[in-house]
Amino acid sequence: MKLIRTSLAITFGSLLSLEMAIPVAIAEPSTTETSSESDESSSATTEENQQQNQSSSSSEPEASPTPEEEPEDTSETDSESDSLEAASPPHFSRLAEADRLYLAGNTEAAEKIYREVKPAFAEEAENYTDRPEPYSDPEKLSPAGKVYWRQAKAGWEQNLQTKILVPLELLVKEVPEFIPGHIRYAEALKKYERPEEAALVLEQAMQEYSDQPQLVKATVKTFAENERWLDASIAARQFALLYPEHPQAEEFKQLAEVHYKNFRSDLRDELTGNAIATAITGALSVAVTGSPFAALPAVDSTLLLLRGEEALGRRASKAIRDNLPMVEDEKVTSYVQNMGEELATYTGRDFEYEFHVISNKDLNAFALPGGKIFINAGAILETDSEAELAGLLAHELAHTVLSHGFQQATRNNLISGVARFVPFGNIVSNLLALDYSRDQERQADIFGTRLLANTKYAADGLRDVMATLYELKASKGSPPTFFSTHPDTGNRVRYLESLILRYGYNRYAYEGVESHAEVQNRVKELLEETENEEKEEEDREDEEPEQELLDREIERWRE
């Protein structure tokens, strides 16, 4: 058993929003227990489909082991068999058989079993869409839309503000799929010196239509005009990473680099001025407190931000690892690290990626800037396969690759200075209180699923995790720890299903149920050992006062 233990009690928030109590205001440890029936949270989308698949599989006897496999199967101990069964999803043996065939290169036979065992997506997923299809041709507008567009054009020619803005506002509300409407409305707002509103119009349109290069280019341009360099860089980079096959992907990648350089230059100037102000404030603090270290935290924060998102991520990662109980068992850490590294090869960004496991039974995961990913041990326990855990890691990798954490950190005004912390600091604690937008979550879903599809794993791993979360929420009456602040859209599973179908991603690929069950078993052992050690320590602390009293009585008797 290899665990780093600490008495610090901290509860993390969610995939979207991580809520962390620093030592100044320590949170109560979560009392949520890992359900022993997590195997029931299968990837079934409807009860009918699940029953159909069960009846289908029950009509066929399970494949008998080949002669080469028999010695291994018969040598398995009862305890090992029980532990795998406890952690296994429905149709475990059939999925394990398919996995072995897949790894042996017999993908056709493996796919046949996957299709027999895995429930079909809900029928509505075939035609599901949460947005109208975008277009740019005014001739496709509805009669009302054509009226708005004609009135806006006439108002523009006459330079009449009301006749321009009112019809355009109505147009983007009633016909959001008409992309030129958003762009022209933003141009009109800028024309009448309302640049912030113009940026907001485009941002809102991007939430639904981030795959439209014309809209992305207009958004990037507006951000740059408002000197929102990082936002401009991220908007351009997101398009390049999410749609690498698009003819304009390379153009957006170069645009992202240009605006990122502008951001670093602008940030350096701003933070340098901030550092001067901090030094003055620090000098006053030294005069008041007599301590020469009074101003150091703020200066340190300034330097950290100047060094960029990778330095920020390294600092935050170290603080977390120094203050939270981490799993260091080789079997567990290498399992997660190898999985994460395989996914990271497809991200398109050269970060120093790290993947860590926190010794906590709650289902949780989060990403720090610069490629630092953390998952709780509970994420291993609650997922049913390698593919599901890989889906969780891919979602978090998407957040860090798309610079969501760094973007949120700068928006949270971290450059304001004062960072008096023990031991995390304002920078780290703010990173752990991120609240990703709906748009950022959508992007992480899209990019994370794309990552999975590029690997050996089944492309519906992330979808299955989300299905499990909703089932846990329904069964327990409250969301799991990291799901507590997730936007409850009610259609996220269907959206992910639609995404997989739309792009033809392969969901009948490697699941990895056996290897995952083995690691689950090891994680359970580690958590049980930790609980026993903590209980023994508590018992010793309770016994110490009684022993001290007894020693005093003995000493008095001797006197």
C-alpha positions as CSV (number, residue, x, y, z in Angstrom):
1,M,0.0,0.0,0.0
2,K,1.4,3.3,-1.1
3,L,-0.5,6.4,-0.2
4,I,0.4,9.9,0.8
5,R,-1.8,10.8,3.7
6,T,-2.9,14.1,5.0
7,S,-5.5,15.4,7.4
8,L,-6.6,18.1,5.0
9,A,-10.3,17.6,4.2
10,I,-11.2,19.1,0.9
11,T,-14.2,18.5,-1.4
12,F,-13.9,19.1,-5.1
13,G,-16.7,20.3,-7.3
14,S,-17.4,19.1,-10.8
15,L,-16.2,18.6,-14.3
16,L,-17.5,22.0,-14.9
17,S,-16.9,23.7,-11.5
18,L,-14.5,22.6,-8.9
19,E,-15.4,23.7,-5.4
20,M,-12.4,23.6,-3.1
21,A,-12.2,24.7,0.5
22,I,-8.7,26.0,1.4
23,P,-7.4,25.6,4.9
24,V,-8.9,28.9,6.0
25,A,-12.4,27.5,5.5
26,I,-12.1,23.7,5.4
27,A,-15.0,21.9,3.9
28,E,-16.6,18.8,5.6
29,P,-15.5,15.6,3.8
30,S,-18.2,14.1,1.5
31,T,-20.2,11.3,3.1
32,T,-21.3,10.0,-0.3
33,E,-20.4,6.3,-0.4
34,T,-19.5,4.5,-3.6
35,S,-22.5,2.4,-4.5
36,S,-21.9,-1.3,-4.6
37,E,-24.3,-1.5,-7.4
38,S,-22.6,0.8,-9.8
39,D,-22.5,-2.0,-12.3
40,E,-26.2,-1.5,-12.8
41,S,-25.5,1.9,-14.4
42,S,-24.9,0.5,-17.9
43,S,-24.9,2.5,-21.0
44,A,-28.5,1.6,-21.9
45,T,-30.5,4.5,-23.1
46,T,-33.9,2.8,-22.8
47,E,-35.2,-0.1,-20.7
48,E,-36.7,-1.7,-23.8
49,N,-33.3,-1.8,-25.6
50,Q,-31.6,-3.3,-22.5
51,Q,-34.2,-6.0,-22.3
52,Q,-33.8,-6.8,-26.0
53,N,-30.1,-7.1,-25.7
54,Q,-30.3,-9.3,-22.6
55,S,-32.8,-11.6,-24.3
56,S,-30.5,-11.7,-27.3
57,S,-27.5,-12.6,-25.3
58,S,-29.3,-15.1,-23.1
59,S,-30.5,-17.0,-26.2
60,E,-26.9,-17.8,-27.0
61,P,-24.6,-19.7,-24.5
62,E,-21.6,-17.7,-23.5
63,A,-18.6,-18.6,-25.6
64,S,-16.6,-21.4,-24.2
65,P,-12.9,-20.7,-23.6
66,T,-10.5,-22.0,-26.1
67,P,-8.0,-24.6,-25.0
68,E,-5.3,-22.0,-24.7
69,E,-7.5,-19.9,-22.4
70,E,-8.7,-22.8,-20.2
71,P,-5.7,-23.0,-17.8
72,E,-5.9,-19.3,-17.1
73,D,-9.6,-19.4,-16.4
74,T,-9.5,-22.4,-14.2
75,S,-6.6,-21.1,-12.2
76,E,-8.5,-18.0,-11.2
77,T,-9.2,-17.9,-7.5
78,D,-12.7,-17.5,-6.0
79,S,-11.8,-14.1,-4.5
80,E,-10.5,-12.8,-7.8
81,S,-13.6,-14.0,-9.5
82,D,-15.9,-12.4,-6.9
83,S,-14.1,-9.1,-7.1
84,L,-14.3,-8.9,-10.9
85,E,-18.0,-9.9,-10.8
86,A,-18.7,-7.1,-8.2
87,A,-17.1,-4.5,-10.4
88,S,-18.4,-5.8,-13.7
89,P,-21.0,-4.2,-16.0
90,P,-23.8,-6.3,-17.6
91,H,-22.6,-8.9,-20.1
92,F,-19.1,-8.7,-18.6
93,S,-17.9,-12.0,-19.9
94,R,-19.2,-11.3,-23.4
95,L,-17.5,-7.9,-23.5
96,A,-14.3,-9.4,-22.1
97,E,-14.4,-12.0,-24.9
98,A,-14.9,-9.2,-27.5
99,D,-12.0,-7.2,-26.0
100,R,-9.7,-10.2,-26.3
101,L,-10.6,-10.6,-29.9
102,Y,-10.2,-6.9,-30.6
103,L,-6.6,-6.9,-29.1
104,A,-5.8,-10.0,-31.1
105,G,-6.6,-8.2,-34.3
106,N,-9.9,-10.0,-35.0
107,T,-11.9,-6.7,-35.0
108,E,-14.7,-8.1,-37.2
109,A,-15.6,-10.9,-34.7
110,A,-15.2,-8.4,-31.8
111,E,-17.5,-5.9,-33.4
112,K,-20.1,-8.6,-33.9
113,I,-20.2,-9.3,-30.1
114,Y,-20.1,-5.6,-29.2
115,R,-23.2,-5.0,-31.4
116,E,-25.0,-7.9,-29.8
117,V,-24.2,-6.8,-26.3
118,K,-24.3,-3.0,-26.4
119,P,-27.8,-1.4,-26.3
120,A,-28.7,0.6,-29.4
121,F,-29.0,4.4,-29.0
122,A,-32.4,5.8,-28.5
123,E,-34.3,6.1,-31.8
124,E,-34.7,9.8,-31.5
125,A,-30.9,10.1,-31.5
126,E,-30.9,9.4,-35.2
127,N,-32.8,12.6,-35.9
128,Y,-31.9,14.5,-32.8
129,T,-30.6,18.0,-33.1
130,D,-30.5,20.8,-30.6
131,R,-30.1,23.5,-33.2
132,P,-31.4,24.3,-36.7
133,E,-28.9,23.7,-39.5
134,P,-27.0,26.9,-40.3
135,Y,-27.1,28.7,-43.7
136,S,-26.0,31.9,-45.3
137,D,-28.3,32.3,-48.2
138,P,-31.0,35.1,-47.6
139,E,-33.3,33.3,-50.0
140,K,-33.7,30.5,-47.5
141,L,-35.1,32.9,-44.9
142,S,-38.7,32.6,-43.8
143,P,-41.1,35.4,-45.0
144,A,-40.7,37.2,-41.7
145,G,-36.9,36.7,-41.8
146,K,-36.8,38.2,-45.3
147,V,-38.7,41.3,-44.1
148,Y,-36.3,41.8,-41.2
149,W,-33.3,41.4,-43.4
150,R,-34.7,43.8,-46.0
151,Q,-35.6,46.4,-43.4
152,A,-32.1,46.2,-41.9
153,K,-30.5,46.7,-45.3
154,A,-32.7,49.7,-46.0
155,G,-31.9,51.2,-42.6
156,W,-28.2,50.7,-43.2
157,E,-28.4,52.7,-46.5
158,Q,-30.3,55.5,-44.7
159,N,-28.0,55.4,-41.7
160,L,-31.0,55.1,-39.3
161,Q,-30.0,53.4,-36.1
162,T,-33.4,52.1,-35.0
163,K,-34.3,50.8,-38.4
164,I,-31.0,48.8,-38.4
165,L,-30.8,47.5,-34.8
166,V,-34.5,46.5,-34.2
167,P,-35.0,44.3,-37.2
168,L,-31.6,42.7,-36.8
169,E,-32.3,41.9,-33.1
170,L,-35.5,40.2,-34.1
171,L,-33.8,38.4,-36.9
172,V,-31.1,36.8,-34.7
173,K,-33.7,35.8,-32.1
174,E,-36.2,34.3,-34.5
175,V,-33.8,32.9,-37.2
176,P,-30.6,32.1,-35.3
177,E,-29.4,29.6,-38.0
178,F,-29.0,32.6,-40.4
179,I,-25.3,33.2,-39.8
180,P,-25.0,36.6,-41.6
181,G,-27.7,38.0,-39.3
182,H,-25.4,37.7,-36.3
183,I,-22.4,39.1,-38.1
184,R,-24.4,42.1,-39.5
185,Y,-26.0,42.7,-36.1
186,A,-22.5,42.8,-34.4
187,E,-21.3,45.2,-37.1
188,A,-24.2,47.5,-36.5
189,L,-23.6,47.5,-32.7
190,K,-19.9,48.4,-33.3
191,K,-21.0,51.1,-35.8
192,Y,-22.9,52.8,-33.0
193,E,-20.1,52.4,-30.4
194,R,-21.4,49.4,-28.6
195,P,-18.5,47.0,-29.0
196,E,-19.1,44.9,-25.9
197,E,-22.6,44.1,-26.9
198,A,-21.3,43.2,-30.4
199,A,-18.9,40.7,-28.8
200,L,-21.7,39.3,-26.7
201,V,-23.9,38.7,-29.8
202,L,-21.2,36.8,-31.5
203,E,-20.3,34.8,-28.4
204,Q,-23.8,33.7,-28.0
205,A,-24.0,32.7,-31.7
206,M,-20.7,30.7,-31.3
207,Q,-22.3,28.6,-28.5
208,E,-24.4,26.9,-31.1
209,Y,-22.5,27.4,-34.3
210,S,-18.8,27.1,-33.4
211,D,-18.3,25.1,-36.6
212,Q,-19.0,28.1,-38.9
213,P,-15.7,29.6,-40.0
214,Q,-17.4,32.9,-41.2
215,L,-18.8,33.4,-37.7
216,V,-15.6,32.3,-35.9
217,K,-13.6,34.8,-38.0
218,A,-16.0,37.6,-37.2
219,T,-15.8,36.7,-33.5
220,V,-12.0,36.6,-33.5
221,K,-11.9,40.0,-35.2
222,T,-14.3,41.6,-32.7
223,F,-12.3,40.2,-29.7
224,A,-9.1,41.5,-31.2
225,E,-10.7,45.0,-31.8
226,N,-11.7,45.0,-28.1
227,E,-8.1,43.9,-27.2
228,R,-9.4,40.6,-25.8
229,W,-6.4,38.9,-27.1
230,L,-6.7,35.6,-25.2
231,D,-10.3,35.2,-26.1
232,A,-9.4,35.9,-29.8
233,S,-6.6,33.3,-29.6
234,I,-8.8,30.6,-28.0
235,A,-11.7,31.1,-30.4
236,A,-9.3,30.6,-33.3
237,R,-7.5,27.7,-31.7
238,Q,-10.7,25.9,-30.8
239,F,-11.8,25.9,-34.4
240,A,-8.4,24.6,-35.6
241,L,-8.4,21.8,-33.1
242,L,-12.1,20.8,-33.3
243,Y,-12.2,20.8,-37.0
244,P,-8.7,19.9,-38.2
245,E,-9.8,18.6,-41.6
246,H,-11.4,22.0,-42.5
247,P,-9.5,23.8,-45.3
248,Q,-9.2,26.9,-43.0
249,A,-7.9,25.0,-39.9
250,E,-4.3,26.0,-40.5
251,E,-5.3,29.7,-41.0
252,F,-7.1,29.7,-37.7
253,K,-4.1,28.0,-36.0
254,Q,-1.8,30.8,-37.2
255,L,-4.3,33.4,-36.2
256,A,-4.4,31.8,-32.7
257,E,-0.6,32.1,-32.3
258,V,-0.6,35.8,-33.4
259,H,-3.2,36.8,-30.8
260,Y,-1.6,34.7,-28.1
261,K,1.6,36.7,-28.6
262,N,-0.5,39.9,-28.3
263,F,-2.0,38.6,-25.1
264,R,1.4,37.8,-23.5
265,S,2.7,41.2,-24.5
266,D,-0.4,43.0,-23.1
267,L,-0.4,40.9,-20.0
268,R,3.3,41.6,-19.3
269,D,2.7,45.3,-19.5
270,E,-0.4,45.1,-17.3
271,L,1.3,42.9,-14.7
272,T,4.4,44.9,-14.6
273,G,2.4,47.9,-13.7
274,N,0.5,45.8,-11.2
275,A,3.8,44.6,-9.7
276,I,4.9,48.2,-9.1
277,A,1.6,48.9,-7.3
278,T,2.0,45.7,-5.3
279,A,5.5,46.7,-4.3
280,I,4.2,50.0,-3.0
281,T,1.5,48.2,-1.1
282,G,4.0,45.6,0.1
283,A,6.3,48.4,1.4
284,L,3.4,49.7,3.4
285,S,2.7,46.1,4.7
286,V,6.3,45.8,5.8
287,A,6.1,49.1,7.6
288,V,3.0,48.0,9.4
289,T,3.9,44.4,10.1
290,G,7.6,44.6,10.3
291,S,7.9,41.5,8.1
292,P,10.0,41.7,4.9
293,F,7.9,38.8,3.4
294,A,4.6,40.6,3.5
295,A,4.6,41.6,-0.2
296,L,6.1,38.3,-1.6
297,P,2.8,36.4,-2.4
298,A,1.5,39.0,-4.7
299,V,4.8,39.5,-6.5
300,D,5.0,35.7,-6.8
301,S,1.5,35.6,-8.4
302,T,2.4,38.3,-10.9
303,L,5.5,36.4,-12.0
304,L,3.6,33.1,-12.2
305,L,1.0,34.6,-14.6
306,L,3.6,36.2,-16.7
307,R,5.2,32.7,-17.3
308,G,1.9,31.4,-18.8
309,E,-0.5,28.6,-18.5
310,E,2.0,25.8,-18.2
311,A,3.8,27.4,-15.3
312,L,0.5,28.1,-13.7
313,G,-0.6,24.5,-14.1
314,R,2.7,23.2,-12.6
315,R,2.4,25.4,-9.6
316,A,-1.3,24.4,-9.0
317,S,-0.5,20.7,-9.5
318,K,2.3,20.8,-7.0
319,A,0.1,22.5,-4.4
320,I,-2.6,19.9,-4.9
321,R,-0.2,16.9,-4.7
322,D,1.4,18.4,-1.6
323,N,-1.8,18.8,0.3
324,L,-4.1,16.0,-0.8
325,P,-3.8,12.2,-0.3
326,M,-2.5,10.8,-3.5
327,V,-2.6,7.2,-4.8
328,E,1.0,6.1,-5.6
329,D,0.3,2.4,-6.2
330,E,2.2,1.5,-9.4
331,K,-0.6,-0.6,-10.8
332,V,-3.1,2.2,-10.5
333,T,-1.0,5.2,-11.5
334,S,0.6,3.5,-14.5
335,Y,-2.9,2.4,-15.7
336,V,-4.2,6.0,-15.6
337,Q,-0.9,7.5,-16.9
338,N,-0.7,5.2,-19.9
339,M,-4.3,5.8,-20.8
340,G,-3.9,9.5,-20.5
341,E,-0.7,9.6,-22.6
342,E,-2.3,7.6,-25.4
343,L,-5.1,10.2,-25.5
344,A,-2.6,13.1,-25.3
345,T,-0.9,12.1,-28.5
346,Y,-3.9,13.2,-30.4
347,T,-4.5,16.6,-28.7
348,G,-2.4,18.8,-31.0
349,R,-0.7,20.7,-28.2
350,D,2.7,20.0,-26.8
351,F,2.1,20.3,-23.0
352,E,3.9,18.4,-20.3
353,Y,1.0,16.2,-19.6
354,E,0.5,14.7,-16.1
355,F,-2.2,12.3,-14.8
356,H,-2.7,11.9,-11.1
357,V,-5.1,9.9,-8.9
358,I,-6.5,11.4,-5.6
359,S,-7.3,9.0,-2.8
360,N,-10.9,9.8,-2.6
361,K,-14.0,7.6,-3.3
362,D,-16.1,10.4,-4.8
363,L,-16.5,10.4,-8.6
364,N,-14.6,13.4,-9.7
365,A,-12.1,14.7,-12.2
366,F,-10.7,18.1,-13.1
367,A,-8.1,19.7,-15.4
368,L,-5.5,22.4,-14.7
369,P,-3.9,24.7,-17.3
370,G,-0.9,23.2,-19.1
371,G,-2.0,19.6,-19.3
372,K,-2.3,18.6,-15.6
373,I,-5.2,16.2,-15.1
374,F,-6.5,14.8,-11.8
375,I,-9.1,12.1,-11.2
376,N,-10.4,10.7,-7.9
377,A,-10.1,7.0,-7.2
378,G,-13.9,7.0,-7.2
379,A,-13.8,7.7,-10.9
380,I,-12.2,4.4,-11.4
381,L,-14.7,2.7,-9.1
382,E,-17.8,4.2,-10.8
383,T,-16.8,3.6,-14.4
384,D,-17.4,0.2,-16.0
385,S,-14.5,0.1,-18.5
386,E,-11.3,1.5,-19.7
387,A,-13.3,3.2,-22.5
388,E,-15.5,5.1,-19.9
389,L,-12.5,6.2,-17.9
390,A,-10.8,7.3,-21.1
391,G,-13.9,9.3,-21.9
392,L,-13.6,11.1,-18.6
393,L,-9.9,11.8,-19.2
394,A,-10.6,12.9,-22.8
395,H,-13.2,15.4,-21.6
396,E,-10.7,16.9,-19.1
397,L,-7.9,16.9,-21.6
398,A,-10.2,18.9,-23.9
399,H,-10.6,21.6,-21.3
400,T,-6.8,22.0,-20.8
401,V,-6.0,21.8,-24.5
402,L,-8.6,24.4,-25.4
403,S,-7.2,26.6,-22.6
404,H,-10.5,26.9,-20.8
405,G,-8.9,27.0,-17.3
406,F,-6.4,29.7,-18.2
407,Q,-9.2,31.7,-19.9
408,Q,-11.4,31.5,-16.9
409,A,-8.5,32.3,-14.6
410,T,-7.7,35.5,-16.4
411,R,-11.4,36.4,-16.4
412,N,-11.6,35.9,-12.6
413,N,-9.2,38.9,-12.3
414,L,-6.3,36.9,-10.9
415,I,-4.0,39.8,-12.0
416,S,-5.5,41.9,-9.2
417,G,-2.5,41.0,-7.0
418,V,-3.1,40.1,-3.4
419,A,-2.4,36.3,-3.0
420,R,-2.0,35.7,0.7
421,F,-2.5,32.0,0.9
422,V,-1.8,29.0,3.0
423,P,-0.9,26.8,1.2
424,F,-2.7,27.2,-2.2
425,G,-3.0,30.9,-2.8
426,N,-5.6,32.9,-4.8
427,I,-4.3,31.7,-8.1
428,V,-4.6,28.0,-7.2
429,S,-7.8,28.3,-5.3
430,N,-9.4,30.3,-8.2
431,L,-8.3,27.7,-10.6
432,L,-10.1,25.2,-8.5
433,A,-13.3,27.2,-8.5
434,L,-13.7,27.3,-12.3
435,D,-17.2,27.5,-13.7
436,Y,-17.0,26.5,-17.4
437,S,-19.6,27.9,-19.7
438,R,-22.1,25.9,-21.6
439,D,-20.1,26.6,-24.7
440,Q,-16.9,25.4,-23.1
441,E,-18.6,22.2,-22.0
442,R,-20.0,21.6,-25.4
443,Q,-16.5,22.0,-26.9
444,A,-15.0,19.6,-24.3
445,D,-17.7,17.0,-25.3
446,I,-17.0,17.4,-29.0
447,F,-13.2,17.4,-28.7
448,G,-13.1,14.7,-26.0
449,T,-15.3,12.3,-28.1
450,R,-13.0,13.1,-31.1
451,L,-10.0,12.1,-29.1
452,L,-11.6,8.8,-28.1
453,A,-12.5,8.1,-31.7
454,N,-8.9,8.4,-32.7
455,T,-7.7,5.8,-30.2
456,K,-8.5,2.1,-29.8
457,Y,-11.4,2.9,-27.4
458,A,-15.1,2.8,-28.1
459,A,-16.2,6.3,-29.0
460,D,-19.2,6.3,-26.7
461,G,-17.1,6.2,-23.5
462,L,-17.8,9.7,-22.5
463,R,-21.5,9.3,-23.4
464,D,-21.7,6.2,-21.1
465,V,-20.1,8.2,-18.3
466,M,-22.8,10.9,-18.7
467,A,-25.5,8.2,-18.7
468,T,-24.1,6.8,-15.5
469,L,-24.1,10.2,-13.9
470,Y,-27.8,10.8,-14.7
471,E,-28.6,7.3,-13.3
472,L,-26.7,8.0,-10.1
473,K,-28.4,11.3,-9.8
474,A,-31.8,9.7,-10.2
475,S,-31.1,6.8,-7.8
476,K,-29.5,8.9,-5.0
477,G,-31.7,11.9,-5.3
478,S,-28.7,14.2,-5.6
479,P,-25.9,14.5,-8.1
480,P,-22.5,12.9,-7.5
481,T,-19.8,15.3,-6.3
482,F,-18.4,16.5,-9.6
483,F,-21.9,16.6,-11.2
484,S,-23.4,18.9,-8.6
485,T,-22.8,22.0,-10.6
486,H,-23.1,20.5,-14.1
487,P,-25.7,22.2,-16.2
488,D,-28.6,19.9,-16.2
489,T,-29.6,20.2,-19.8
490,G,-31.6,17.0,-19.8
491,N,-30.5,16.1,-23.3
492,R,-26.7,15.8,-23.0
493,V,-26.7,12.0,-23.5
494,R,-28.8,12.3,-26.6
495,Y,-26.6,15.1,-27.9
496,L,-23.5,12.9,-27.5
497,E,-25.3,10.0,-29.2
498,S,-26.2,12.4,-32.1
499,L,-22.6,13.5,-32.3
500,I,-21.3,10.0,-32.6
501,L,-23.8,9.1,-35.3
502,R,-23.3,12.4,-37.2
503,Y,-19.6,11.9,-37.5
504,G,-19.6,8.1,-37.9
505,Y,-17.4,7.5,-34.8
506,N,-17.0,3.8,-34.0
507,R,-18.7,2.8,-30.7
508,Y,-18.1,-0.9,-31.3
509,A,-14.4,-0.9,-30.4
510,Y,-12.3,-1.7,-27.3
511,E,-14.0,-1.5,-24.0
512,G,-11.4,-2.9,-21.7
513,V,-13.6,-4.4,-19.0
514,E,-11.3,-7.0,-17.5
515,S,-8.2,-4.8,-17.1
516,H,-10.5,-2.1,-15.6
517,A,-12.0,-4.5,-13.1
518,E,-8.6,-5.6,-12.0
519,V,-7.6,-2.0,-11.3
520,Q,-10.9,-1.4,-9.6
521,N,-10.2,-4.3,-7.2
522,R,-6.8,-2.8,-6.4
523,V,-8.3,0.7,-5.8
524,K,-10.9,-0.9,-3.4
525,E,-8.1,-2.5,-1.5
526,L,-6.1,0.7,-1.2
527,L,-9.2,2.7,0.0
528,E,-10.1,0.0,2.5
529,E,-6.5,0.0,3.9
530,T,-6.6,3.8,4.2
531,E,-10.0,3.7,6.0
532,N,-8.7,1.0,8.4
533,E,-5.5,3.0,9.2
534,E,-7.5,6.1,9.8
535,K,-9.9,4.2,12.1
536,E,-6.9,2.7,14.0
537,E,-5.4,6.2,14.4
538,E,-8.7,7.6,15.7
539,D,-8.9,4.7,18.2
540,R,-5.4,5.4,19.4
541,E,-6.2,9.0,19.9
542,D,-9.3,8.0,21.9
543,E,-7.3,5.6,24.0
544,E,-4.4,8.0,24.8
545,P,-6.3,10.1,27.4
546,E,-7.3,7.0,29.3
547,Q,-3.7,5.7,29.3
548,E,-2.5,9.0,30.6
549,L,-5.0,8.9,33.4
550,L,-4.0,5.3,34.3
551,D,-0.3,6.3,34.3
552,R,-1.0,9.1,36.7
553,E,-3.0,6.8,39.0
554,I,-0.2,4.3,39.0
555,E,2.4,7.0,39.8
556,R,0.2,8.3,42.6
557,W,-0.1,4.8,44.1
558,R,3.7,4.4,44.0
559,E,4.2,7.6,45.9
